[in-house]
């Protein structure tokens, strides 16, 4: 029982509207923990317990979970939010209601902060949960074969343990907002306490309107490009660029560790080639993902993904062409062969191979996926650069199947945005689980080869601007020191000033045997272990498929060798680091 203010009956609202607004006040008090003011009368409000848990790699699932907590009091629930790895802090056998929001990392694996829960429910130690009612919201990317794999498994496993679904699992693609909102509304309705939509809308309509424009993923801010600077020198095999964008007038705020979402557009040359291959009218009207319509040319340029081959397009080609071999690649048992066939292929390759399909414009775009924004780790501190945001982006350009390929957003920034004209539509993507320690005296170890240096440039700027006293150690690497030593003058300046306590470099192509950041970690095992034992936080940013796994193996090796621990004990030590937020990863 808790005391909260209520809207008096004399207020100009109907009974259901007052109920909704009173619920909103409960949520506001729960969020801010500030005492009621303004002379409104207190009322006793009883709330039922609700457990909300999440597994999140980039912050999206965590954001949804926290939104659920904010909404819970409006529906009569007192909620707690925990990472899935914190399952041992509650007695699941005694819980009655559980909402789980989880993403999938890689091809079917759980996020870092859900691995312990994942292992537990798979084990023989998992207890029966007949008293538990639950619902799962799964986030994923349908371009992966194990789409929403983590959410699917958790949902099925909880059911196998005897728990009862409140509502069926919903699997969300990268554009998850609408599906997530639908799941949320359905869950609240089945839990009870929600108002009819028209009453909620009516109550909201009578609330004071906000005059200022709020920029977000749905309404990105048109940022002006200030700087586009090549970071690689002559002779480099790479093209990595430093961008600076103005956020003046946007109201957008970010913290170090956050990412910037960027909406790019497709290459006009590729758009024209696809339309010509299909023998279609560029001005033919087609539906957009929003439900509106536009010309085929503009739709392909701004709203649809036209590089990665979607499964629906393959199905349509098989339907039109009757090609049995291509159709057989869609069978589940040939998943590996399909992935091998798709490697290096894009939509244009499929259309050129099957050039006489007679596809209509509408028919074609309905097989395509919505063009998604790209998320880039922010490489600046807002304290060091007020009103600006900096990015470190590798321009994706490669050759396959006798064609030159280009990354959509990276080459949009590099080639099609100018200082004078094209704005860059952006929004801030919060990453609350990846950031500098709140205590400025805590030492930091940062491992960021290539563009993985981006957040650590921001971390160092933040430490300098905050006058933090904690020691800082950076492992950085790339191919060749002569042409790939990004931010060299900045980093060496930080070493000279004492801000950067240690800087270990690994340039893989500068000697016959390749050397990577994980090799430098092993070389510095004694010192690395000493820092960890003194409370250092370890951060990793960069490639998830290889680098992050290699660094994780190196970390286990260091802990085993220097701590005198067994393999199992080292794994427990790493688990402790993760639990205490001392081992954080921003990998992609």
N, C-alpha and C positions, 0 to 999 in steps of 0.2 A: 504494500500500500504506500502511495506517495501523494503529497499534496501538490496540486498544479492549479494555475488560474483557469477560469472558464469564461466563455462569452456569455454575458447575462441574457435572459430571455427578452429584455427590452431592446436588445440590439436588432438592427434591421435585417435579420436572416430567418429563414425557415428552420424548423426543428432539425431536419437532416443536415442542412448547411451548418447550423451551429455545431452539430455533432462532428462534422468533418473538421471544422476550424478548431474545435476543442482538441481533437486528436492531433492536429498540427501543433498546437501549443504544447501538448505532452511531448511530442518529438523534439520541439525546440528546447524545452527545459532539459530533456534527456541529453541532448547534444552539447549544450553549453554549460549545464550545471550552474546556471546563474539563478538567483532568487527571483521570484515573481515580483513585478512592480506595477504601479498604475492603479492600485486600489481595486482590482478585480477580486471577486470572492473565491476562496479556495474550495476545492471539492475533492472528495476521496475517490481515486480511480484505481481499480484493481487491474493488474496486468498478469498475463500468463507468460511463463518462460518460453523462450525460443532460442535455439542454438543455430548460429550461422557460421559456416566454415568455408574456407576457400583455399584453392591451390592456384597460384598466380606466378607467371614468369615475367611478364612485362607490365603488370599492374592493372590490366583490364578486369580480371576476375575479382581482384581485391577491391576495385572501385565499385563494382556491382554489389559486392557483399556489404560494403559500408553504406551504400545507398539503401539496401534492405534494412540495415539497422536503423537508419534515419527514419524510414517509413514505418517500422514496426510499431511504435507507440500509437500511431493513428489507427491501428487495427487491433489494439488491445493487447500488445505483447511487449514484454520486457526482454530484450535480446542481448546476447553476447556474440562477439565476432572473434573467431580464432583461425589461425592457419591450420590446415589439415594435419600438419606435423605435430601440432599441440594437442592431439586427440587424448593423450595420457593425462591432460589436466582436467578432463571431465570424465564422468562415469557414463559411458554411452548406454549402458544397460538401464540406467535410470532416466535417461533423456526421453522426452515424449515427442518433440518436434525438432527436426533438423533440416535446414536448407543448405545445400552444397553448391557452390559455384566453382568450377575448375576449368582451367585451360588444359591443353595437351601440348607437351613440348616434344618437338621432333616428330617422329612417326609412331605415335601411340603411347609415348612415355608420359609420366606425370611431371609436373613442374618440380623444381628443387624443394619447395616448401610443402610438398605433398608426398614425397617419396617414402617417408617413414610410415605414414598412414597407409599408403599403397601396399607396402611390404607387410604391414600388420594384418590388413583384411585378407590378404592372400595366404596368411600363415595358419597353422593349426591352433594358434593361440587366440584367434578371433572368436569373440563370444557371440552367442545368439542374441538377437535384437528384436524379439517379438513385440515389445512394447513401443518400439520406435516407429513414428511416421516421418517420412522424409520426401524430399524432392531434389532433383539434380538438374542444374543448368550447366551444359557443357559448351565450352568455347573451343573453336578449332579453325582449321583451314582446309577446305575441301580439295585443295590441290594435292594434299597428302593422302596416301592410300588408307592410312589408319585415321580417318577423319574423326575428331572428337574421341579418340580411343581411350583416353584416361577417364573422361566422364562416363562413357559407355560402360567401362569395366566397373567403376565404382558403383554406378547405378545397379548393375546386374548383381554385383557381389553383395550389396546391402540387402537386396531382395532375397538372395540365396541364404543370407543369415537370418531371415525371418522378418525383416522390417517391411512395412507397408507403405506404398507410394501415396503421397498426398496428391501428386499430379505427375503425369508422364514426363519423362526427361525430354528436354528440348535441346537439339544440337544446333548451335549457332555457327555460321560461317564468319569470315573476317569482318563482314559488315553486320555486326551482331545486335545493334541497338533495337531494331524493331522486334526481332524474335525474343530478345531478352525482356523487353517491356511486356510482350504478350504473355510470356511465362510468369513474370512477376504478378501481373494482374490476376491471372488464373489461380496462382498459388494463394494470394491474399483472399480471393473469393472462396476458395475451398477451405481455407483456415477459418473464415468467418470474419465479420466486422467491417467489410468494405462497403462503401456506398455505391449506389448505381452511378454509372459514368456521368449521366446528365446532371446529377446533384453535385458531384465533385466539380464538374466544369462550371456549374452555376455559382458555386461557392468561390471558386477561383476567380471567376469573372468579377465578383464584387470586391476582391482584394485589390489593394492599390497597385496600379500598373507601374512597371519599371520603365523609365524613360530611356535609359542608356541601352545601347546595343551590346549584347553579350556574344562574344566570339567563342566558337567551340568547333568540335569536329563537324557538326551539322552546319555551322555558319562560320567558315574559316575567315581569318583576317587577311586582307590583301597586303602583304608585307612588301616593302621596297628593298630591293637588293642594293647593298652599299658596297660590298667587296666580293670579288671573285678572283681568288689568287691560286695559281698552281703551286703545289707544295713540293713536287718532285723536280729534280734537276735533269739536265741533259743526260741521256743514256739510260734512263729508267724505263722499265717495262710497264710501269704503272702510271695512272693519271689520277692523282688525289688532289682535291681542291679544298681550299678554306673559303667559306662563305660567311658574310656578315649581313644580317637582315635587321631592318628597323622595326621595332614593335611600338613606336610612338603612337599614342592615341588608341591603342588596341585594348588596353585594360588587361592584357594577358600577363600573367605572372608565372615564373617558373623557378624551380630550385635546382641546384646542381644534382645530377643524377637523372633528371627528367629527360624526356625525348621530345623532339619537335616533329609533329605530323606535317607532311608536305603533300599537297595535291599537285601532281604533275599532269602533263598532257602527252598524248602519244605523238610520235614523229609524223608530221604531215606527209612525208614521202612514203612511209609505210602505209598510211591510211589510203593514199591515192592508189598504191599498188594493189591493195586488197580489193578496193572498189572496182578497179580495172579488171582484175582477175575474175571477179564475180559477174562482170558485165552489167553492172547496176548503175542507176542514175544517182550521182552524189547528192542530189537535192530531194530524193525520195524520202517521204516522211516515215519515221520509225518510232516505236515507243522507247522511252527512256526508263531506266530503273525506278525513277520517281513516279512513273505513271503518266508523265507529260509526254510530249512528242517533239521531235526535232529532225533536222535533215540527217540523212545517213552519214554524210561527211562529218558533221559536227558531233554526232553521237559517237562515232568511232574515234574522233580526236579527243573528246573530253570525258566521256562517260563509260566506255566499255574497255575491258582489257583485251588487247588484240595481239598479245605475244604468246603467253603460255596457252597450250592447246587444252580447252576444256573438254571434259568427258562427254557433255551433251553435244558438242560439235562432232565428235567422233561418231556418236550414235546417229546423228543426222546424216553424216557422210555415208555411213554403212547403209542406212535406210534408202538413200537416194541412189547409191552406186551398186548396192548388192554385193559388195566386196566381202566374201566370207572370211578371208584371212584376217582382214582388219577387224571384223566383227568378233572373231575368236579371241583377239587380244583383250577384249573387254571381259572375258571370263575370269572369275576370281583366281583360279589356279594359274593364270598366266600374268598375274600382276607384275612379276619381276620382268618378264619379257616386254610388257607394255611400257614399263618405266625405261627400259633400255632403248626401245624404239622411239620414245618421246625425247630422249636425251639429245639436245641440240636442235630440236625441231620447234617451230613456232606455227601459229595459225596460217601464215602465208605459205608455208611448206605443204601443209595438208591441202590447201586450196589449189596450189599449183599441181599437185599430184593428181587431184581429182577435179579437173578444171571444167567439166561439162555437167555439173550437177543441176543447174537450173534453179538455184536457191533464190528465193525472193528476199528482198531487203529485211522485211519484218521477220521472216523465218530464220535468217542468219543471225540477227542481233539477239534473238530470243535464246540462242544457244550460248551466248557469251556471258561472262561474269562481269559484275560491276568493277570499274576501275577503282582500286583502293589507294588510299594515301600511303606513303612510305614513312616509317618512323626512323629518325636519325638521332643518335645520342647527342645531346647538346654539349658543345665544347667550350662553353663560357660560363662565368659566374655573373649573375645579375648585379652583384655588388661591385664587380670590376668594370662592367659595361652596362650601366643603366640604360634602359630603352632599347637594348640590342640583344640579339641572340646569334651565336656563332655555331657553325656546323663544319665537320670534317668528313667529306664524302668522296668515296672512290667512284670515279666514272666507269661504269660497266660497258666495256666494248670488247667483243671477241668475234672469232670467225668459226662458223660451223656449216657443214653441208654447202660449201662454196658460197656462203653469204656472210656479209658483215652484220653483226647483231649489236644492239644497243639497249642498255638498261633504260627503262622508261623515265623514272624520276631523276636519276643521276645525270642523264644527258639532257633532260629538260632544264635542269639547273645550269649545266655546263654550256649548252648550246643555244637554248631558246629563250632564256631570261636575260634581259639586258639591264644595265643600270638606269637607262632612260625610260624604258617602256614597261614591259610585262611585269605585273606584280606576281608575288609568290603566295598562293593561298596556304595559310598555315594555322595550326592550333597546337596547344600544349598538351602532351600526353604525360600525365603524372606517373612517376615511378617511385612510390613511397617506400619501397623495400630496397632502394639502392641510393645511398647518399653518404656524405661524410659523417663521422661520429659526432653526436651532439656535444661531447666533451672534446674541446680542442686540444687537450693534452694527450689524447689517445693516439698512438702511432698508427700509421697506415702503410700497407704494402699493396702496391697497384701493379697488375700485370695486364698490359695492353699493347700488343703488337699491332702494327698497321693502323687502320682507322680505329682500332680499339683504344687508342690513346685519347680519343675525343673526351670522354667524361673525366679523365684524369687531368687533362689540361684544365678543365673546369674546377676539379677538386683542388688543384694547386692554387688557382686564382682565388678560390673561396678561402682557403687557409691563409693566404697572404692578406687578403682584404679583412679577414677577421682577426688577424694577428694571433692565430692559433700557434701554440708552442709545441704541439706534438711532432714527432719525427715522421718523415715521409720518404718512402723507398719506391722507386719506379723501375719496373722491368719493361723495356721497350725494344722492339725489333722490327725488321723488315728485310728486304732483299739485299740492297747494297748501301753501305754507309755514305758513299760519295754522292748518291743521288736520291736516296730514300730516307734520309734522316730528317723526318718532319719536325718542325718546331725546334730545330737544333739550337738556335740562338736563345730562345726562351728557356729551354731546359737547362742549358749550360749556365745561363744567367741565374737560374734558381739554385743550381749547385754552388755557384760562386757566392750567392747571398746567404746560403745556409738553409733556405727553405726546403730544398730537395737534399735530404741527408745522404741518400745513395741513389745512383743511377747506373743500372746494369743494362748493357746493350747487347743485342744478338742480331747480327746481320748475316743471314743464312747463306748468301752467295759470295761472300768475301773470302772463302777458303774452300778447299776441296771437299771437306766434310761439312755438311750443313749443320748450323748451330741455331737453335731456337730458344725462346724465352724459358721453356721448361728445362732446357739444359743448363741455363744460367742459374735457375733455382736450385738444381741439384748441386752445382758447383759451390753455391753459397749456403749449403745446408746448415752449417753450424750457426751462422748469423741469422738465417731465416727462422730457425727453431727458437733462437734466443728472443727474437722479436715477438714470435707467437706466444711464448711463455710469459712475456711481459705485457700481454694484453693487446697486441696489435690486431687491427682489422685487416682482412685480406680481401681484395677486390679483383675480379677478372672481367675483362670486356673484350669481345671479339667473336671470332668464328666458333660456332657451337659444335659442328660436326667433328672437327679435328683438334684445333688448338685447345679449346676448353677442356676436352677430355684428357688431352696430354698433360695439361697443367694440373688437372685434378689428380692424375696418376703420380705426377712428380711430387705433389703436396703429400700424398700418402707415403711415398718413399722417404721424403724428408722426415716426416713424423716417426716412421718406423725406425729409421737409422739413427736419428739424433735423440729420440725419446726412449730408445730401447724398448719399443713396444712391438707386440705381435701385429699381424695383419688385422685381426679382429679389433684389437685395442686401438690401432690407428684409425680404423673406421669409426669407432666410438668417439675418438677425439675430434674427427672432422664433423661428425654429427653434432657434437657439443658446440663447435664453432658456428655451424649453421643455426642451431637453436638460439644461440646468443647473438645472432645477427653479426657475427664477426667474419663470416665467409659469405660474400655476396657476389652474384654474377649477373652481368648484363650481356647475354650472348644471343647470337642470331644466326 
